[in-house]
Amino acid sequence: MRKPTAVITGGAQGIGRVTAGVLARDGYAVALLDLRPDGAAAVAAELCAAGAATLALQVDVSNELAVTTAFDRVIAEFGRLDLLVNGAAWVDPPFEVVDMPLQVWERTFSVALTGTFLCSRQALRCMLPAGSGSIVNISSVAGKMPYRFRAAYAAAKAGVQSLTRTLALEAGPHGIRVNAVCPGPVEGPRIETVFEQRASAADMPYAAVREEFERGAALRQLTRPEDVAELIRFLASPAAARITGQLIDVDAGYLLK
């Protein structure tokens, strides 16, 4: 019997990397799609050394042909697709809207929203014949609140939330569930870059920006990648068999402020 198979976009680091490890330990074959081939290959090698079946592919998720080719390769390699985790993202440089270059807006949307659309569409084409499957989109609490200097990111993540609910409505009659997790600021290199950019844009010390984010959460700490990965694991499991179309926050209480 073939192992259940998961595709994770943005699997070379952060939430995607940790989620890959969690799913591999649960017995999934894991395909890592990322624009950085060396990073994806390194993660795949670690998982393979631990006994997991893995595949690392260089993919620009905003490119339709690249996405189609990648999913064809996954099916050829593993024979099935049970779970898609849409985690690819781009750290857009901070601008207020009045100063934002069009290319920043367009690149943010092409990765976060168009990439989620293209990968979800291709995943559904693989899952529909089986009459089962799960898609988990990684959105953000930024899609539920005003976010100064990051309007493109916030708007794209709000779009992911809307797309999630529509996908759930359309795919539900076919036995396919679609949900989104909405992390708050997540520990790791990506948020460090955001802190540095925010400090520069707002003319604030780095330490003050970090403290602002940490104190913005009710638990006074950042979310961990492991927190998000465990929620994804749950949403993909039989325990979540009646959960679809949900936008679930994992943010240490960041939205309570």
Protein Blocks (a to p, Z undefined) as FASTA:
>chain_A
ZZdddddehklgcjllmmmmmmmmnopacddddfblklmmmmmmmmmmnopacddddddf
kbmklmmmmmmmmmmmnopafbdcdfbdcddddddfklmcfklmmmmmmmmmmmmmmmmm
mmmmmmmmnopacddddddfklmcccehilmmmmmmmmmmmmmmmmmmmmmmnopacddd
dddddedjklmmmmmmmmmmnopafklmmmmmmmmpmnlpacdfklmmmmmmmmmpmklm
mgghiacddeehmmmZZ
